Amino acid sequence: MTIQLELAALERDWVDSAYDLVWGLRQGSEFATDDLHDSLPRPQHPNWWGVLLAKCRTVGIVEPIGYRPSLRPEANGRVIRVWRRR
């Protein structure tokens, strides 16, 4: 149980920091998670990227506008969502 609580706290801290980064983007700018990777520490789990964007979308500071292939070599060209900062 303690490990789960520690991971939950780590997730909250990472998502909060990442949210601040997205909040600071210029309104109207378009981005994908690829664009954020160099500005944030690596999350403990890759699903935290989804948690971040779900939070941003729920709060209303981003909207999905399309898809593109990932440019990161380790993603092997998989399709990722493109977002617009509102």
The first five atom37 places (N, CA, C, CB, O) and aatype in JSON, in Angstrom:
{
  "aatype": [12, 16, 9, 5, 10, 6, 10, 0, 0, 10, 6, 1, 3, 17, 19, 3, 15, 0, 18, 3, 10, 19, 17, 7, 10, 1, 5, 7, 15, 6, 13, 0, 16, 3, 3, 10, 8, 3, 15, 10, 14, 1, 14, 5, 8, 14, 2, 17, 17, 7, 19, 10, 10, 0, 11, 4, 1, 16, 19, 7, 9, 19, 6, 14, 9, 7, 18, 1, 14, 15, 10, 1, 14, 6, 0, 2, 7, 1, 19, 9, 1, 19, 17, 1, 1, 1],
  "atom_mask": [
    [1, 1, 1, 1, 1],
    [1, 1, 1, 1, 1],
    [1, 1, 1, 1, 1],
    [1, 1, 1, 1, 1],
    [1, 1, 1, 1, 1],
    [1, 1, 1, 1, 1],
    [1, 1, 1, 1, 1],
    [1, 1, 1, 1, 1],
    [1, 1, 1, 1, 1],
    [1, 1, 1, 1, 1],
    [1, 1, 1, 1, 1],
    [1, 1, 1, 1, 1],
    [1, 1, 1, 1, 1],
    [1, 1, 1, 1, 1],
    [1, 1, 1, 1, 1],
    [1, 1, 1, 1, 1],
    [1, 1, 1, 1, 1],
    [1, 1, 1, 1, 1],
    [1, 1, 1, 1, 1],
    [1, 1, 1, 1, 1],
    [1, 1, 1, 1, 1],
    [1, 1, 1, 1, 1],
    [1, 1, 1, 1, 1],
    [1, 1, 1, 0, 1],
    [1, 1, 1, 1, 1],
    [1, 1, 1, 1, 1],
    [1, 1, 1, 1, 1],
    [1, 1, 1, 0, 1],
    [1, 1, 1, 1, 1],
    [1, 1, 1, 1, 1],
    [1, 1, 1, 1, 1],
    [1, 1, 1, 1, 1],
    [1, 1, 1, 1, 1],
    [1, 1, 1, 1, 1],
    [1, 1, 1, 1, 1],
    [1, 1, 1, 1, 1],
    [1, 1, 1, 1, 1],
    [1, 1, 1, 1, 1],
    [1, 1, 1, 1, 1],
    [1, 1, 1, 1, 1],
    [1, 1, 1, 1, 1],
    [1, 1, 1, 1, 1],
    [1, 1, 1, 1, 1],
    [1, 1, 1, 1, 1],
    [1, 1, 1, 1, 1],
    [1, 1, 1, 1, 1],
    [1, 1, 1, 1, 1],
    [1, 1, 1, 1, 1],
    [1, 1, 1, 1, 1],
    [1, 1, 1, 0, 1],
    [1, 1, 1, 1, 1],
    [1, 1, 1, 1, 1],
    [1, 1, 1, 1, 1],
    [1, 1, 1, 1, 1],
    [1, 1, 1, 1, 1],
    [1, 1, 1, 1, 1],
    [1, 1, 1, 1, 1],
    [1, 1, 1, 1, 1],
    [1, 1, 1, 1, 1],
    [1, 1, 1, 0, 1],
    [1, 1, 1, 1, 1],
    [1, 1, 1, 1, 1],
    [1, 1, 1, 1, 1],
    [1, 1, 1, 1, 1],
    [1, 1, 1, 1, 1],
    [1, 1, 1, 0, 1],
    [1, 1, 1, 1, 1],
    [1, 1, 1, 1, 1],
    [1, 1, 1, 1, 1],
    [1, 1, 1, 1, 1],
    [1, 1, 1, 1, 1],
    [1, 1, 1, 1, 1],
    [1, 1, 1, 1, 1],
    [1, 1, 1, 1, 1],
    [1, 1, 1, 1, 1],
    [1, 1, 1, 1, 1],
    [1, 1, 1, 0, 1],
    [1, 1, 1, 1, 1],
    [1, 1, 1, 1, 1],
    [1, 1, 1, 1, 1],
    [1, 1, 1, 1, 1],
    [1, 1, 1, 1, 1],
    [1, 1, 1, 1, 1],
    [1, 1, 1, 1, 1],
    [1, 1, 1, 1, 1],
    [1, 1, 1, 1, 1]
  ],
  "atom_positions": [
    [[0.82, -1.2, 0.0], [0.0, 0.0, 0.0], [0.87, 1.26, 0.0], [-0.94, 0.0, 1.21], [0.54, 2.23, -0.68]],
    [[1.96, 1.25, 0.75], [2.83, 2.42, 0.82], [3.44, 2.73, -0.54], [3.93, 2.19, 1.86], [3.53, 3.9, -0.92]],
    [[3.86, 1.71, -1.27], [4.44, 1.91, -2.59], [3.41, 2.55, -3.52], [4.94, 0.58, -3.18], [3.75, 3.45, -4.29]],
    [[2.17, 2.09, -3.47], [1.12, 2.66, -4.31], [0.9, 4.13, -3.98], [-0.18, 1.88, -4.14], [0.72, 4.95, -4.88]],
    [[0.91, 4.48, -2.7], [0.73, 5.87, -2.3], [1.89, 6.73, -2.77], [0.58, 5.98, -0.78], [1.69, 7.86, -3.21]],
    [[3.11, 6.2, -2.68], [4.27, 6.94, -3.15], [4.21, 7.16, -4.65], [5.56, 6.21, -2.77], [4.53, 8.25, -5.14]],
    [[3.81, 6.14, -5.4], [3.68, 6.29, -6.85], [2.58, 7.29, -7.19], [3.37, 4.93, -7.5], [2.74, 8.08, -8.13]],
    [[1.49, 7.26, -6.46], [0.41, 8.22, -6.7], [0.9, 9.65, -6.45], [-0.8, 7.91, -5.8], [0.55, 10.56, -7.2]],
    [[1.69, 9.85, -5.43], [2.25, 11.18, -5.14], [3.22, 11.6, -6.23], [2.95, 11.18, -3.77], [3.21, 12.76, -6.65]],
    [[4.06, 10.67, -6.7], [4.98, 10.98, -7.79], [4.22, 11.37, -9.05], [5.89, 9.77, -8.08], [4.58, 12.32, -9.74]],
    [[3.15, 10.63, -9.33], [2.34, 10.92, -10.51], [1.74, 12.32, -10.4], [1.22, 9.87, -10.68], [1.8, 13.1, -11.35]],
    [[1.17, 12.64, -9.24], [0.58, 13.97, -9.04], [1.62, 15.07, -9.23], [-0.04, 14.07, -7.65], [1.36, 16.08, -9.89]],
    [[2.8, 14.87, -8.66], [3.86, 15.87, -8.78], [4.27, 16.06, -10.24], [5.08, 15.46, -7.94], [4.42, 17.19, -10.71]],
    [[4.45, 14.95, -10.96], [4.85, 15.04, -12.36], [3.76, 15.71, -13.19], [5.17, 13.64, -12.92], [4.04, 16.6, -13.99]],
    [[2.52, 15.29, -13.0], [1.41, 15.86, -13.76], [1.26, 17.34, -13.45], [0.1, 15.1, -13.46], [1.01, 18.14, -14.35]],
    [[1.4, 17.72, -12.19], [1.3, 19.14, -11.84], [2.38, 19.97, -12.52], [1.38, 19.32, -10.31], [2.11, 21.05, -13.03]],
    [[3.61, 19.47, -12.52], [4.71, 20.18, -13.18], [4.47, 20.27, -14.69], [6.06, 19.48, -12.9], [4.68, 21.32, -15.3]],
    [[4.04, 19.17, -15.27], [3.78, 19.14, -16.71], [2.6, 20.05, -17.07], [3.5, 17.7, -17.18], [2.62, 20.72, -18.11]],
    [[1.59, 20.09, -16.21], [0.44, 20.97, -16.43], [0.89, 22.43, -16.45], [-0.63, 20.76, -15.32], [0.43, 23.22, -17.29]],
    [[1.78, 22.79, -15.54], [2.3, 24.15, -15.51], [3.01, 24.5, -16.83], [3.27, 24.33, -14.33], [2.9, 25.63, -17.32]],
    [[3.72, 23.53, -17.39], [4.39, 23.76, -18.66], [3.37, 24.01, -19.77], [5.29, 22.55, -19.02], [3.52, 24.95, -20.55]],
    [[2.34, 23.17, -19.84], [1.3, 23.34, -20.88], [0.57, 24.67, -20.66], [0.29, 22.15, -20.85], [0.29, 25.38, -21.63]],
    [[0.27, 25.0, -19.41], [-0.41, 26.27, -19.1], [0.4, 27.45, -19.62], [-0.63, 26.4, -17.57], [-0.16, 28.45, -20.06]],
    [[1.72, 27.34, -19.56], [2.6, 28.42, -19.98], [2.77, 28.56, -21.48], [0.0, 0.0, 0.0], [3.38, 29.52, -21.95]],
    [[2.25, 27.61, -22.25], [2.35, 27.71, -23.71], [1.49, 28.87, -24.21], [1.92, 26.39, -24.39], [0.45, 29.19, -23.63]],
    [[1.93, 29.49, -25.27], [1.19, 30.59, -25.87], [-0.18, 30.08, -26.36], [1.98, 31.22, -27.05], [-0.26, 29.02, -26.98]],
    [[-1.24, 30.83, -26.07], [-2.56, 30.44, -26.53], [-2.58, 30.37, -28.05], [-3.64, 31.43, -26.02], [-2.05, 31.25, -28.73]],
    [[-3.18, 29.32, -28.58], [-3.25, 29.1, -30.01], [-2.11, 28.25, -30.55], [0.0, 0.0, 0.0], [-2.16, 27.8, -31.7]],
    [[-1.09, 28.01, -29.72], [0.03, 27.2, -30.21], [-0.39, 25.73, -30.32], [1.25, 27.34, -29.27], [-1.2, 25.25, -29.53]],
    [[0.18, 25.05, -31.3], [-0.1, 23.64, -31.53], [1.1, 22.83, -31.07], [-0.42, 23.35, -33.03], [2.24, 23.23, -31.25]],
    [[0.82, 21.67, -30.46], [1.89, 20.83, -29.93], [1.43, 19.39, -29.83], [2.36, 21.34, -28.55], [0.24, 19.09, -29.88]],
    [[2.4, 18.51, -29.69], [2.16, 17.1, -29.4], [3.07, 16.74, -28.22], [2.45, 16.18, -30.67], [3.95, 17.52, -27.85]],
    [[2.86, 15.6, -27.63], [3.69, 15.22, -26.49], [5.16, 15.17, -26.87], [3.26, 13.87, -25.94], [6.01, 15.42, -26.02]],
    [[5.48, 14.86, -28.12], [6.87, 14.9, -28.58], [7.53, 16.23, -28.24], [6.95, 14.64, -30.08], [8.71, 16.28, -27.88]],
    [[6.78, 17.3, -28.38], [7.31, 18.64, -28.17], [7.59, 18.94, -26.7], [6.34, 19.66, -28.71], [8.31, 19.89, -26.38]],
    [[7.03, 18.14, -25.8], [7.2, 18.38, -24.36], [8.3, 17.53, -23.74], [5.9, 18.12, -23.65], [8.78, 17.83, -22.64]],
    [[8.71, 16.48, -24.42], [9.64, 15.51, -23.84], [10.94, 16.13, -23.34], [9.97, 14.45, -24.85], [11.43, 15.76, -22.27]],
    [[11.51, 17.08, -24.08], [12.78, 17.67, -23.68], [12.65, 18.65, -22.53], [13.41, 18.35, -24.86], [13.65, 19.02, -21.91]],
    [[11.44, 19.08, -22.25], [11.21, 20.08, -21.2], [10.8, 19.49, -19.86], [10.17, 21.05, -21.64], [10.66, 20.21, -18.88]],
    [[10.6, 18.19, -19.83], [10.11, 17.53, -18.61], [10.96, 16.31, -18.28], [8.64, 17.11, -18.76], [11.54, 15.69, -19.17]],
    [[11.05, 15.97, -16.99], [11.71, 14.72, -16.64], [10.87, 13.54, -17.16], [11.93, 14.61, -15.09], [9.66, 13.66, -17.33]],
    [[11.52, 12.44, -17.41], [10.81, 11.24, -17.88], [9.84, 10.77, -16.79], [11.83, 10.11, -18.25], [10.24, 10.61, -15.64]],
    [[8.57, 10.55, -17.14], [7.61, 10.08, -16.13], [7.92, 8.64, -15.71], [6.16, 10.17, -16.67], [8.55, 7.89, -16.46]],
    [[7.48, 8.27, -14.53], [7.68, 6.91, -14.03], [6.97, 5.88, -14.91], [7.2, 6.79, -12.58], [7.39, 4.73, -15.01]],
    [[5.88, 6.31, -15.56], [5.12, 5.43, -16.44], [4.67, 6.24, -17.65], [3.89, 4.78, -15.7], [4.23, 7.38, -17.48]],
    [[4.76, 5.68, -18.86], [4.38, 6.45, -20.05], [2.9, 6.86, -20.09], [4.69, 5.64, -21.27], [2.54, 7.79, -20.8]],
    [[2.06, 6.18, -19.33], [0.64, 6.54, -19.3], [0.4, 7.91, -18.66], [-0.16, 5.48, -18.54], [-0.67, 8.49, -18.82]],
    [[1.39, 8.41, -17.94], [1.22, 9.73, -17.31], [1.04, 10.82, -18.33], [2.41, 10.04, -16.42], [0.44, 11.86, -18.03]],
    [[1.56, 10.63, -19.56], [1.3, 11.61, -20.62], [-0.2, 11.71, -20.88], [2.06, 11.22, -21.92], [-0.73, 12.8, -21.06]],
    [[-0.87, 10.57, -20.91], [-2.32, 10.57, -21.11], [-3.06, 11.22, -19.96], [0.0, 0.0, 0.0], [-4.04, 11.93, -20.18]],
    [[-2.59, 10.98, -18.74], [-3.19, 11.62, -17.56], [-3.06, 13.14, -17.68], [-2.52, 11.11, -16.24], [-4.0, 13.88, -17.41]],
    [[-1.88, 13.59, -18.1], [-1.64, 15.02, -18.26], [-2.61, 15.64, -19.26], [-0.21, 15.27, -18.72], [-3.28, 16.63, -18.95]],
    [[-2.69, 15.06, -20.46], [-3.53, 15.67, -21.49], [-5.02, 15.53, -21.15], [-3.25, 15.02, -22.85], [-5.81, 16.4, -21.52]],
    [[-5.4, 14.47, -20.47], [-6.8, 14.35, -20.03], [-7.14, 15.47, -19.04], [-7.06, 12.96, -19.38], [-8.21, 16.06, -19.11]],
    [[-6.21, 15.75, -18.12], [-6.43, 16.84, -17.16], [-6.54, 18.18, -17.9], [-5.29, 16.89, -16.12], [-7.45, 18.96, -17.64]],
    [[-5.61, 18.42, -18.81], [-5.62, 19.68, -19.56], [-6.91, 19.85, -20.37], [-4.41, 19.74, -20.5], [-7.47, 20.94, -20.44]],
    [[-7.36, 18.77, -20.96], [-8.59, 18.83, -21.76], [-9.81, 19.05, -20.86], [-8.77, 17.53, -22.58], [-10.7, 19.83, -21.2]],
    [[-9.85, 18.37, -19.72], [-10.97, 18.51, -18.79], [-11.06, 19.94, -18.27], [-10.82, 17.53, -17.63], [-12.15, 20.49, -18.15]],
    [[-9.92, 20.53, -17.95], [-9.88, 21.9, -17.45], [-10.21, 22.89, -18.56], [-8.5, 22.21, -16.84], [-10.67, 24.0, -18.3]],
    [[-9.97, 22.49, -19.81], [-10.33, 23.32, -20.95], [-9.19, 24.18, -21.5], [0.0, 0.0, 0.0], [-9.45, 25.15, -22.21]],
    [[-7.94, 23.82, -21.18], [-6.83, 24.64, -21.7], [-6.25, 24.08, -23.0], [-5.74, 24.74, -20.66], [-5.39, 24.73, -23.61]],
    [[-6.69, 22.91, -23.43], [-6.26, 22.35, -24.71], [-7.46, 21.74, -25.43], [-5.15, 21.3, -24.52], [-8.46, 21.39, -24.82]],
    [[-7.31, 21.61, -26.74], [-8.31, 20.9, -27.54], [-7.57, 20.08, -28.59], [-9.32, 21.9, -28.22], [-6.56, 20.52, -29.13]],
    [[-8.07, 18.87, -28.87], [-7.43, 18.05, -29.9], [-7.74, 18.61, -31.28], [-7.9, 16.57, -29.79], [-8.86, 19.04, -31.55]],
    [[-6.72, 18.61, -32.16], [-6.95, 19.15, -33.5], [-6.52, 18.19, -34.61], [-6.22, 20.46, -33.66], [-6.75, 18.47, -35.79]],
    [[-5.89, 17.08, -34.26], [-5.49, 16.13, -35.3], [-4.47, 15.13, -34.81], [0.0, 0.0, 0.0], [-4.29, 14.93, -33.6]],
    [[-3.81, 14.5, -35.76], [-2.81, 13.46, -35.47], [-1.61, 13.65, -36.39], [-3.41, 12.04, -35.63], [-1.71, 14.27, -37.45]],
    [[-0.48, 13.1, -35.97], [0.73, 13.08, -36.8], [1.62, 11.95, -36.33], [1.49, 14.45, -36.74], [1.44, 11.45, -35.21]],
    [[2.56, 11.52, -37.15], [3.51, 10.5, -36.69], [4.46, 11.11, -35.66], [4.3, 9.9, -37.89], [4.86, 12.28, -35.78]],
    [[4.82, 10.34, -34.68], [5.81, 10.78, -33.7], [7.16, 10.92, -34.38], [5.89, 9.79, -32.51], [7.51, 10.13, -35.26]],
    [[7.91, 11.91, -33.97], [9.24, 12.15, -34.53], [10.35, 11.53, -33.68], [9.48, 13.64, -34.67], [11.51, 11.52, -34.08]],
    [[10.0, 11.01, -32.51], [11.0, 10.39, -31.64], [11.33, 9.0, -32.16], [10.49, 10.33, -30.17], [10.42, 8.21, -32.42]],
    [[12.61, 8.68, -32.32], [13.0, 7.38, -32.87], [12.42, 6.19, -32.09], [14.51, 7.27, -32.9], [12.02, 5.19, -32.69]],
    [[12.38, 6.29, -30.77], [11.88, 5.17, -29.97], [10.38, 4.92, -30.14], [12.19, 5.41, -28.51], [9.88, 3.88, -29.72]],
    [[9.66, 5.87, -30.74], [8.23, 5.7, -30.97], [7.94, 5.0, -32.3], [7.53, 7.06, -30.95], [6.8, 4.63, -32.57]],
    [[8.97, 4.82, -33.13], [8.83, 4.1, -34.39], [7.71, 4.62, -35.29], [8.6, 2.65, -34.11], [7.03, 3.84, -35.96]],
    [[7.53, 5.94, -35.29], [6.55, 6.55, -36.19], [5.1, 6.36, -35.81], [0.0, 0.0, 0.0], [4.21, 6.61, -36.63]],
    [[4.84, 5.91, -34.57], [3.43, 5.72, -34.2], [2.69, 7.05, -34.24], [3.31, 5.07, -32.78], [3.31, 8.11, -34.12]],
    [[1.4, 7.0, -34.4], [0.59, 8.2, -34.52], [0.31, 8.77, -33.13], [-0.74, 7.9, -35.26], [-0.04, 8.05, -32.2]],
    [[0.47, 10.09, -33.02], [0.18, 10.78, -31.76], [-0.76, 11.95, -32.04], [1.49, 11.28, -31.07], [-0.82, 12.47, -33.15]],
    [[-1.49, 12.33, -31.01], [-2.45, 13.43, -31.15], [-1.74, 14.77, -31.13], [-3.51, 13.37, -30.04], [-0.73, 14.95, -30.44]],
    [[-2.28, 15.71, -31.9], [-1.82, 17.1, -31.88], [-2.87, 17.91, -31.14], [-1.58, 17.65, -33.33], [-4.07, 17.71, -31.33]],
    [[-2.41, 18.83, -30.3], [-3.28, 19.64, -29.45], [-3.09, 21.11, -29.74], [-3.01, 19.36, -27.96], [-2.05, 21.52, -30.26]],
    [[-4.09, 21.91, -29.42], [-3.99, 23.36, -29.49], [-4.23, 23.92, -28.09], [-5.01, 23.95, -30.53], [-5.19, 23.56, -27.41]],
    [[-3.35, 24.81, -27.68], [-3.51, 25.49, -26.39], [-4.61, 26.53, -26.55], [-2.17, 26.16, -25.9], [-4.57, 27.35, -27.46]],
    [[-5.59, 26.5, -25.66], [-6.73, 27.44, -25.72], [-6.47, 28.62, -24.84], [-8.03, 26.76, -25.31], [-7.31, 29.52, -24.76]]
  ]
}
